[in-house]
Amino acid sequence: MARVLVVMMPAEGHINPSLGLIKELVENGDEVVYCCTEKYRTKIEQIGAQFKAYSFTEATLLNDPDMKPFEIKHPYQFIYMVLKHIIQRFIPDILKLIENETYDYLIFDSLIGWGGQILGKKLGIPTVCSTTTFVFVEPLGSDNDLEEDDEEVKRLYNGIMELSQQLAAQFNVAVPSLAELAKHAGQLKIVYTSRYFQPMGDKLDDSFVFTGPSIVPRMDAPAFAYEPLHAPYKQTVYISMGTILNKDLDFYKLCFTAFHDLPIQFILSSGKDTDLEPLADLIPDNFIIRPYLPQLEVLQRVDAFLTHTGMNSTSEALYYNVPLIMLPLTSDQPRVASRVQELGAGVIVDKNNLTPEVLRNAVLEVLSNASYREQAGVIGETLREAGGYKQAAAAIGSFLGNRPLSATSRLHI
């Protein structure tokens, strides 16, 4: 069978969607080598893949201010970030990790962009892009208001030209065009949503395969007692701001103020590294708080989800027909939230106009209006019908066709 190289960004929202696919490939007999930071070794090895760790650590990335999520106001900002802070850092490290090794095809994170094409070219193998958010039919940031003659835009453009030429020379590949840098890389793109949920999905060609979210049990998920749910309360709301943006104590305090007297059970995932001790005396009786929760299991038992609208969390909620109260903060989250609201499966609350009353009214609106759950169910059906990780594995098999495997040349440095 095939020997597969997988290169992923070290973030739960990028890794979790890939787990079902990787497990399926392993069970089908493929040998999978998965590259990420040491933090994720156990999670990857539990599904049967081999693991290789980058030379840099999780802390190195999280402490880099240029790797923090930010609002994209022009496409050049995103392209420059990928070139300078991902490709320039990741690709040399990956090439060193796999020096003199042989692979049959590559699966790479969409955030690596053109870097995936570099790896494919160096190895002489087909490339599959793992796309964990919406496809950007139009370049990310193109709907914002930075003008082409803005000094910041000019600086970014010059930086992109210089970096792309430098990296092309370093890796002995052709210099990419600006259009090539802006588009989604990979010969095959696995997209973990449905074509229905994808904005302008009808404009994307067949190289984009929509498989829906990859729903598989998570070996590292903690146990959680479900018996208290809905007793004495009739409705339950789950609150989670993901794994990166979950340390805002002011937001948690606002939730306690907004919801303390509602006859609703609230379940809050506060984050493994979040210290809630300063708020201990403010926690209402109708709150259950845990540092980390088995999100897939929780979502099957709740009536609504208050979320930052990360693509992974949003998809998992909709997969289980759960309507959303959305607080998009950064990156692609406003775009995801806008699509959910457009399709009638949730409401958006403005991060710049956030008060206890605004938050409370949004939660009550979603819980009291059955149309939100109905529309979440419409999206959820398309996500479930997309086929999940089995469809993703089948699409890769079809893409590879009858190409001879285990006969590739060694890495060309």
Phi, psi and omega in degrees: 000187187276153169253122192243132173260128178241128179235116185233151172287143184278077177211140183306318183293344177261324184280312184305317179297336183276345190296317180298316179298313181297318178299319179295319179296317179298315180293335176278359175104000180284149174263115186249127174248117189249121182257127178196190177277159186305330182306329187258010183305307184299315181301321182284316182293333179296335180264008172096005179271154170281155185234137172231132183263139171301161177286332178269163187255172175302317181297324179303318181286313184295331181271357178277113183300334180283351179258001177288145175302140179212162180281124181275118181254352177203142182305328182296330179300315182291315181300315181296318179300316181297315181298308189280320190254351177242297183299311183299331182267315189282315191297313176301322181294317179295316180299323177291321180299323188252017182305132179067014177260158184243134178224158181261329172200166185240136167246122183229154180292137181301333181291343178282340173055231181303336177301328176295322178292324177299313180298316179300319180294316181296324181271344182069040185228160177294156183237137177237126181263127177268110188251108189261006175226187176297147169289140178266094179299322170249146185307141180301125180097357184289345180265008178263186196247018175284127182276155182297333181269006175295139183300323178295320178295317178298318179297317179296317179300312180298321178296320178297315180299315181294314182294317182297321177292319179297314182291322178299318178293319181299320184258005177056051176231167181293145177291127182282153172282163177299321179297322180293322179291330184276335185275168178286126182277169177102139178289325174236136179243115173271121184243122188274052173210187177258156178296330177295314182287328179297122176299133180056036182299334181289350180268358184261140184279183186284357174286346174263115181251116183267116187248357186075172181294153179267100185261106177222151177301141180257121186296333184267004181290132181284162175286150180211130181279122184263350185304321182291344184296139180068010176220112011269010186262147181274338182230152181227136178239132178261137179236126175205134177256024177081195185255355182248324187250040190249018185250017183274095182294330178297323178294317179296320177298320178297320178298316180300319180293318185289327193245001192298331185253011179275142177280058184224141174274127176248134177242119185246123171265108191270344182105140185298329186252016181266126179266108180266006182305322179297342181253008188306321183282352183259354186288120182289163181293336183269019177246133167251123184238131176225148177297326185208137184230154174285088193302319181300320180288320180297316183299334179284355187235009185242166183259341178198163184225120173267115193219158173283355178070035166299147186300321183294311180296319179298314181296319180295320178296312182294328176304326179258020174064029182266123177286162192237142163253118196246129177239074182294134187248320189196181176053231183272000186299319176300324180290319178296314180299319180299321180291319177299313180295320179301323181270002172081021184257009180178177178234150180258136170249138185280123181297336182270357179223049188261116176230163176305321182294316180299315182293317180298314181296324179294316179297314181295325178298313182292321181287331186266346183250108185295343183296330180295316178292323178299316181287327173299323178294324177297312178296316181303321179298319179292326178292318180291324182286345183292339172108343175064206187295332177293320176293323178298314179296320178296321180296321178294318178300318179294320179297317181289331177057228183262018181300130179300134179255165179058031179226019181282159179278164178286166184302133177264099181279000000 
